[in-house]
Amino acid sequence: MQHQQENESPETSEEQIQSNQPEETIVKDEKEELRIEIAEQKDKFIRLYAEFDNFKRRNAKERNELILTAGKEVVQSLLEVMDDCDRAEKQLQQSDDLAQIRQGVGLVFAKLRNTLQARGLKEMKSIGEEFNPDFHEAITEIPVSDESMKGKVVDQVEKGYTLNDKIIRFSKVVVGK
């Protein structure tokens, strides 16, 4: 019996050696496959990162261009009013007809108001309204004889405006007390 165990023992060790070699080859192949997969994933990551970086740069450039040219349309529309102002100035120097000058200046102001309103500018109504610090900036308070005007806007020193329903300038007002 002992002899058989000894015989089996060398066979087993040879089998183990033979069976370990393919396992080592399999392990090496798996390691190589994993290295290749890691390299591919790393390459994908680097490309994706570069693409994202390019996107950020492009987006920042477009935003800067938008900021720089945001007022371009408004300014272009105001150029027509500027031309009208130049013509009115020439007429002021050449004409003595006060009624004609008033009419021309009135037309220029109307065109300016219409151009700005078309771009979303609205004048805020203040006189006679209840004083509201969200819309008005009180310059001073004056005594009023009419009790109904207490706490209300009596006079407007500077008009307030909204642009697309957002306040861009508060009305500077005098409030009755």
C-alpha positions in Angstrom: 0.0 0.0 0.0 2.7 2.3 0.8 4.1 1.7 -2.6 0.8 2.7 -4.2 0.7 6.0 -2.3 4.2 6.7 -3.4 3.2 5.9 -7.0 0.2 8.1 -6.8 2.1 10.9 -5.2 4.5 11.5 -8.1 1.6 11.3 -10.6 -0.3 13.9 -8.7 2.5 16.2 -8.5 3.0 15.9 -12.3 -0.7 16.5 -12.9 -0.5 19.5 -10.6 2.4 20.9 -12.5 0.6 20.3 -15.8 -2.7 21.7 -14.6 -1.0 24.7 -13.0 0.6 25.7 -16.3 -2.7 26.3 -18.0 -4.0 28.1 -15.0 -1.0 30.4 -15.0 -1.6 31.0 -18.7 -5.3 31.7 -18.0 -4.4 34.1 -15.2 -1.8 35.8 -17.4 -4.4 36.1 -20.2 -7.0 37.5 -17.8 -4.4 40.0 -16.5 -3.6 41.1 -20.0 -7.3 41.4 -20.9 -7.8 43.5 -17.7 -4.8 45.7 -18.6 -6.2 46.2 -22.1 -9.6 47.0 -20.7 -8.1 49.5 -18.2 -6.1 51.2 -21.0 -9.3 51.5 -23.1 -11.3 52.9 -20.2 -8.5 55.3 -19.4 -8.4 56.4 -23.1 -12.2 56.9 -23.0 -11.9 58.9 -19.8 -9.2 61.2 -21.2 -11.1 61.8 -24.4 -14.3 62.5 -22.5 -12.5 64.9 -20.2 -10.9 66.7 -23.2 -14.3 66.9 -24.8 -15.9 68.4 -21.7 -13.0 70.8 -21.3 -13.6 72.0 -24.9 -17.3 72.3 -24.2 -16.6 74.5 -21.2 -14.2 76.8 -23.2 -16.7 77.0 -26.1 -19.5 77.8 -23.7 -17.5 80.5 -21.9 -16.6 82.1 -25.3 -20.2 82.1 -26.4 -21.3 83.6 -23.1 -18.7 86.4 -23.4 -19.8 87.1 -27.0 -23.4 87.2 -25.9 -22.6 89.6 -23.1 -20.6 91.9 -25.4 -23.3 91.9 -28.1 -26.4 91.8 -25.8 -27.2 95.4 -26.3 -26.4 95.4 -30.0 -30.0 95.2 -31.2 -31.1 97.9 -28.8 -28.3 100.2 -29.9 -29.1 99.5 -33.6 -32.7 100.4 -33.0 -31.7 103.6 -31.2 -29.4 104.7 -34.1 -32.6 105.7 -36.1 -33.6 107.9 -33.2 -30.0 109.3 -33.1 -30.3 110.2 -36.8 -33.6 111.9 -36.1 -31.9 113.9 -33.3 -29.2 115.0 -35.6 -31.8 116.2 -38.2 -33.7 118.0 -35.4 -30.5 119.7 -34.3 -29.9 121.0 -37.8 -33.5 122.3 -38.0 -33.0 124.0 -34.7 -30.1 125.9 -36.1 -31.8 126.8 -39.4 -35.5 127.4 -38.5 -37.2 130.1 -36.4 -40.6 128.4 -36.5 -41.1 127.4 -32.9 -44.2 125.3 -33.6 -42.4 123.3 -36.2 -39.4 122.8 -33.9 -41.7 121.6 -31.1 -43.5 119.2 -33.4 -40.2 117.8 -34.7 -38.8 117.3 -31.2 -42.1 115.7 -30.1 -41.8 113.2 -33.0 -38.3 112.3 -32.0 -39.3 111.8 -28.4 -42.3 109.7 -29.4 -40.0 107.5 -31.7 -37.6 107.1 -28.8 -40.3 106.0 -26.4 -41.8 103.6 -29.0 -38.4 102.1 -29.7 -37.7 101.4 -26.0 -41.2 100.1 -25.4 -40.8 97.7 -28.3 -37.7 96.4 -26.5 -39.7 95.7 -23.3 -39.2 99.0 -21.4 -42.2 100.3 -19.4 -42.6 103.4 -17.4 -43.8 102.8 -13.8 -46.9 104.8 -12.7 -46.2 106.5 -9.4 -48.1 109.7 -8.7 -51.2 109.0 -6.6 -50.2 105.5 -5.9 -49.6 104.1 -2.3 -45.9 104.4 -1.4 -44.2 101.0 -1.9 -40.5 100.7 -1.1 -40.4 97.8 -3.6 -41.1 100.2 -6.4 -40.3 103.7 -5.0 -37.4 105.5 -3.5 -38.6 108.2 -1.2 -36.6 111.4 -1.6 -38.5 113.4 1.0 -41.9 113.6 2.8 -44.1 116.7 2.7 -47.2 117.6 4.6 -50.4 117.4 2.7 -53.8 119.0 3.4 -55.8 116.2 1.8 -56.0 113.2 4.2 -56.4 110.7 1.3 -52.9 111.6 0.0 -51.1 110.6 3.2 -48.7 107.8 2.6 -49.1 108.2 -1.2 -46.8 109.5 -3.8 -47.4 113.2 -4.3 -44.7 114.0 -6.8 -42.2 112.1 -8.9 -38.6 113.5 -9.2 -37.3 110.7 -11.4 -39.4 108.1 -13.3 -39.0 104.5 -12.6 -38.7 101.8 -15.3 -39.1 98.1 -15.7 -37.5 96.0 -18.5 -39.4 92.9 -19.3 -41.3 93.2 -15.9 -38.0 93.5 -13.9 -37.3 96.8 -12.2 -34.2 98.5 -13.7 -34.7 101.9 -12.0 -36.9 102.8 -9.0 -39.1 105.9 -9.1 -37.7 108.7 -6.9 -40.7 110.2 -5.3 -42.0 112.7 -2.8 -44.4 111.1 -0.2 -47.3 112.9 1.5 -47.4 112.8 5.3 
